[in-house]
Amino acid sequence: MTEEKHDWVHLADALLELNQARLEKDATAACYAQSTAYGFAAAGRIPTERRGRAYFVRRSDLPLIASRLPLGRRRRAAVPAV
């Protein structure tokens, strides 16, 4: 019997990879927020496996996770009125 080998990645590292890929294409692109991803993971809205306090995802699930997570908004610096 063959055992499937899955390439598991910590959720924070997966988000880093997804955000880097977005920023390579467009330096001003909106990114995925870790707090949102952890909330989605806790609610079961993205495929994750919890090991202790950490969440892990399969590398093959990264496109699915990217499609389910909303993108964050870039905040502009407040310009004081003159």
Backbone bond lengths (Angstrom), bond angles and torsions (degrees), N, CA, C in turn:
res aa  C-N    CA-C-N  psi(-1)  N-CA   C-N-CA  omega(-1)  CA-C   N-CA-C  phi
1 M - - - 1.441 - - 1.528 108.98 -
2 T 1.324 115.02 127.80 1.462 118.23 -179.27 1.517 110.07 -88.83
3 E 1.290 114.62 143.67 1.451 120.41 179.87 1.526 108.38 -100.86
4 E 1.330 116.05 129.08 1.454 119.51 177.86 1.516 109.40 -71.63
5 K 1.304 115.31 135.77 1.456 119.85 178.12 1.527 107.81 -107.19
6 H 1.308 115.95 119.59 1.456 121.07 -179.28 1.521 109.03 -105.86
7 D 1.298 114.94 140.64 1.451 120.81 178.23 1.528 107.96 -91.63
8 W 1.307 117.33 94.07 1.455 122.76 -177.29 1.518 110.11 -86.61
9 V 1.336 115.89 139.89 1.454 122.86 -179.60 1.526 107.57 -130.96
10 H 1.313 116.99 140.41 1.459 121.18 175.31 1.529 107.81 -62.05
11 L 1.319 117.31 143.81 1.460 121.79 -176.12 1.528 111.90 -57.92
12 A 1.320 117.85 -39.78 1.467 120.74 179.42 1.523 110.87 -63.72
13 D 1.332 117.44 -40.03 1.465 121.06 178.30 1.530 111.09 -68.83
14 A 1.321 116.65 -35.73 1.465 120.48 177.58 1.525 110.35 -64.16
15 L 1.329 116.61 -42.56 1.463 120.00 178.06 1.523 111.41 -64.95
16 L 1.316 116.22 -37.18 1.454 120.34 176.91 1.528 110.40 -60.50
17 E 1.335 116.89 -44.79 1.468 120.78 178.44 1.519 111.34 -62.90
18 L 1.336 117.05 -44.60 1.460 120.55 -179.81 1.526 111.25 -63.63
19 N 1.321 116.96 -43.21 1.465 120.44 -179.66 1.524 111.67 -67.68
20 Q 1.330 117.52 -39.55 1.461 120.17 178.03 1.520 111.10 -62.76
21 A 1.324 116.72 -40.13 1.470 120.30 178.80 1.529 110.37 -63.95
22 R 1.343 117.42 -39.74 1.469 120.36 178.20 1.521 111.16 -66.75
23 L 1.332 116.98 -41.70 1.459 120.77 -177.03 1.522 112.77 -73.16
24 E 1.336 118.13 -24.54 1.464 120.35 175.11 1.525 110.73 -65.79
25 K 1.329 116.13 -35.48 1.459 120.75 -179.77 1.523 111.72 -78.19
26 D 1.331 117.02 -37.63 1.460 122.43 -176.89 1.523 108.23 -149.49
27 A 1.327 115.92 115.00 1.463 120.68 -175.20 1.525 112.95 -67.57
28 T 1.322 117.98 -17.28 1.467 120.48 -179.34 1.529 111.82 -107.23
29 A 1.315 117.13 15.71 1.467 121.09 -177.68 1.528 111.17 -69.73
30 A 1.308 114.91 151.36 1.461 120.67 174.88 1.527 108.47 -74.19
31 C 1.326 116.31 149.63 1.466 121.18 -176.48 1.524 111.20 -116.60
32 Y 1.324 114.79 169.37 1.457 121.67 176.87 1.523 108.59 -85.05
33 A 1.317 117.18 134.49 1.462 122.33 -179.27 1.522 110.19 -89.92
34 Q 1.329 116.71 138.68 1.464 120.80 179.30 1.515 111.58 -64.83
35 S 1.315 117.36 -38.69 1.458 119.41 -178.11 1.527 110.78 -63.58
36 T 1.310 117.45 -39.07 1.461 121.25 177.83 1.522 110.38 -66.92
37 A 1.325 116.83 -42.93 1.465 120.66 -179.27 1.527 111.19 -63.31
38 Y 1.325 117.17 -41.61 1.461 119.72 178.74 1.526 111.01 -67.36
39 G 1.316 117.48 -36.17 1.460 120.31 175.64 1.513 112.02 -64.64
40 F 1.338 116.73 -42.58 1.465 121.46 177.25 1.528 110.47 -64.78
41 A 1.325 117.17 -38.15 1.469 120.79 179.58 1.526 110.48 -66.27
42 A 1.320 116.96 -43.24 1.463 120.85 -179.47 1.526 111.38 -65.50
43 A 1.332 116.56 -32.54 1.462 121.10 -179.59 1.530 112.54 -85.13
44 G 1.325 117.22 -7.22 1.456 120.39 179.76 1.523 113.95 81.13
45 R 1.323 117.03 19.50 1.456 120.31 -178.18 1.523 113.02 -85.68
46 I 1.322 117.33 -14.59 1.468 121.70 172.36 1.524 107.40 -128.52
47 P 1.339 117.19 149.17 1.471 119.67 -177.56 1.527 111.87 -73.06
48 T 1.318 116.55 114.24 1.461 122.22 179.18 1.520 109.23 -139.32
49 E 1.307 114.63 163.68 1.464 121.31 170.96 1.512 106.71 -125.17
50 R 1.304 115.81 129.62 1.453 119.94 -179.30 1.515 109.44 -96.23
51 R 1.319 115.14 128.84 1.459 122.53 176.35 1.521 107.33 -125.93
52 G 1.309 115.07 102.43 1.462 119.21 -175.34 1.516 109.15 69.66
53 R 1.316 116.17 -122.95 1.465 120.57 179.02 1.519 112.58 -94.85
54 A 1.323 117.24 -6.67 1.464 121.36 -173.94 1.526 111.95 -100.91
55 Y 1.331 114.82 149.97 1.459 121.84 174.57 1.520 108.67 -107.27
56 F 1.332 115.38 137.54 1.453 121.91 177.85 1.515 109.14 -124.40
57 V 1.338 115.67 148.12 1.462 122.00 178.14 1.521 108.85 -128.45
58 R 1.317 115.23 155.49 1.465 119.60 173.95 1.519 108.51 -79.28
59 R 1.307 115.78 139.33 1.464 119.99 178.04 1.527 110.88 -58.79
60 S 1.322 117.04 -32.67 1.464 120.50 -179.86 1.529 112.11 -70.15
61 D 1.342 118.29 -16.93 1.460 122.22 178.84 1.529 113.36 -89.72
62 L 1.320 118.47 -0.19 1.465 120.59 -177.14 1.534 112.91 -58.50
63 P 1.345 120.28 -43.22 1.473 118.32 177.59 1.530 112.46 -62.29
64 L 1.318 117.39 -37.65 1.462 121.21 177.95 1.521 110.82 -65.22
65 I 1.316 116.63 -42.99 1.464 121.32 179.22 1.531 109.93 -63.92
66 A 1.326 116.75 -42.16 1.464 120.15 179.21 1.528 111.41 -62.75
67 S 1.321 116.88 -33.99 1.466 119.13 -179.49 1.529 112.01 -75.46
68 R 1.314 118.00 -24.79 1.470 120.80 -177.61 1.522 113.75 -91.99
69 L 1.320 117.76 -24.80 1.466 119.78 -178.17 1.524 110.95 -84.27
70 P 1.333 117.19 137.72 1.464 118.85 174.53 1.523 109.78 -77.34
71 L 1.307 115.32 152.87 1.454 120.09 177.26 1.518 109.56 -86.44
72 G 1.324 114.80 144.35 1.455 119.75 177.69 1.517 110.31 -78.14
73 R 1.302 115.62 168.00 1.463 120.78 177.96 1.515 109.06 -105.89
74 R 1.298 115.20 143.89 1.465 119.92 174.43 1.511 108.21 -81.42
75 R 1.293 115.88 132.78 1.463 119.77 178.53 1.521 109.20 -93.44
76 R 1.277 114.42 135.18 1.466 119.06 178.16 1.518 108.85 -88.44
77 A 1.296 115.66 148.29 1.460 120.09 177.26 1.523 108.74 -67.89
78 A 1.292 115.77 136.10 1.458 120.36 179.76 1.523 109.52 -69.82
79 V 1.312 114.87 128.53 1.450 120.06 178.29 1.527 107.56 -103.61
80 P 1.319 117.28 118.65 1.469 118.62 -178.03 1.537 111.18 -65.39
81 A 1.333 115.29 142.82 1.458 120.26 178.03 1.509 109.25 -69.55
82 V 1.319 116.01 140.83 1.466 121.26 -177.86 1.493 110.15 -94.97
